[in-house]
Amino acid sequence: MNNVPTLNDFGHDPLWITIIKAVAIFVFLMLGVLFGVWTERKLIGRMQHRYGPNRAGKFGLLQSVADGLKMGLKEDIMPRTVDKVIYFLAPVIIAVPAFLAFSVVPFGPMVWMFGHKTPLQLTDLPVAVLLVLATASIGVYGIVLAGWGSRSPYAVLGGLRSAAQVVSYEVAMGLSFVAVFLHAGSLSTSEIVASQAHGGTWDVFGLSIPTPSWYVFSLAPSFAIYAITMLGETNRVPFDLPEGEGELVGGFHTEYASSLKFAMFMLAEYVNIFTVSAMAITLFFGGWRAPWPISLWDGANTGWWPMLWFFIKLVLVFACFVWVRASLPRVRYDQLMAFGWKVLIPFNLGWIMIAATFKAMRMPETTRGAVLAIGAVILVGAFAIWLRFDTVNQRRREAKAAEMEAEFEQLREEPTAGGFPVPPLDLPHYHGVVPRQARLHADAKEVTSGSN
């Protein structure tokens, strides 16, 4: 029995099965947010040698529930100067697209559900990956409108930062998908998973070397770029400049300090993390397919078992998000934008050119895989050399700036060093000139003595 779904298997489910799938995805994401917050706080606590939440419930498991109830029951405070319509719509515009993007994520193969054979996926499209990019871009409007509707300079700056950041990193993210599309020959998420079912062999110097089927190995540069853009797309550390508390208080949600509106921002952030993590699993880690050596078991990729493999992969990718947050500091905004436009996008275009060239040359699949791997190594090496020289130049510029700052400090401490002599301001007389304060003091003494 062929249990791998195709595009022809979608659109034939009864309405009640479609509703069950939609509700199941919604419940999964809501519970995922609750446990995701708890997991993140626990992991960061352990990394920082503390316990994390441990009061509400066993192991602190009810802490996220308590926080959710608290935000739901808090008084809804609205500043006077906000644009009420935009102020209320912004959290909705952020949260709704985050849930819609999960509708095309494949959780497993074809299964029997209440007597009906159906794929473990809500729906699929010939351009399903583009749907994810479209919904992600719509969420940016919510961030911009939240800043604009708040009528606060901090919120406006945070919204503009997020718009510029997401545009630059969505370009790089979209380009990182191109090599996957070339290899899979489709933009459908289910067909991309199906294309990673079987690996091949590389014929190198007469030797047949087996190759893994997941694209994370054969398209490693694309995955590396996507892994970086995931952080920029979700406004996570080290790319959380739109809500940098050091200079913008809270960024675009500065005026959303209470009630469910603030909770919807947090909800959308974690759902977006799950969405980009699920897309990483679908495009580069074989989707719901079991990893080796579990894949040696004949029933590993049949029935309901693939949902377990997908969930384990999702937890591991989410743990990487937490690891990065606990390890890296926030970068400067100019460094963030320069890295997106000057590094990620040119590097991505070069890698796409290499992948597309060898795809068009109609090489055998075995030879193409070896050549792509060699091309990836050469491209990464060239990028590393360029980055090394760029780092050296950056250090030189910083050293020169430090020298100039030291000269300025010397001029502040010694006004006569290297310039026109400046008279000390604390002397009452200088060359017969009496300062104004000294004259006023003398006049006041004369008036006082005269009155006595």
ABEGO torsion letter per residue (X at the ends): XBABBBAAABGABBAAAAAAAAAAAAAAAAAAAAAAAAAAAAAAAAAAGBAEBAABEBGGAAAAAAAAAAAAABBBBBBAABBAAAAAAAAAAAAAAAAAAAAABBABBBBBBGGBBBBBBABBBAAAAAAAAAAAAAAAAAAAAAAAAAGBAAAAAAAAAAAAAAAAAAAAAAAAAAAAAAAAGBABAAAAAAAAABBBBBBBGGBBBBBBABAAAABAAAAAAAAAAAAAAAGBOAAAAAABAAAAGAEAAAABABEAAAAAAAAAAAAAAAAAAAAAAAAAAGEABBBOAAAABAAAABEAAAAAAAAAAAAAAAAAAAAAAAABBBBBAAAAAAAAAAAAAAAAAAAAAAAAAAAAAGBBAAAAAAAAAAAAAAAAAAAAAAAAAAAAAAAAAAAAAAAAAAAAAAAAABAABGBBBBBBAABABBGGBBBAAAAAAAAAAAAAAAAX
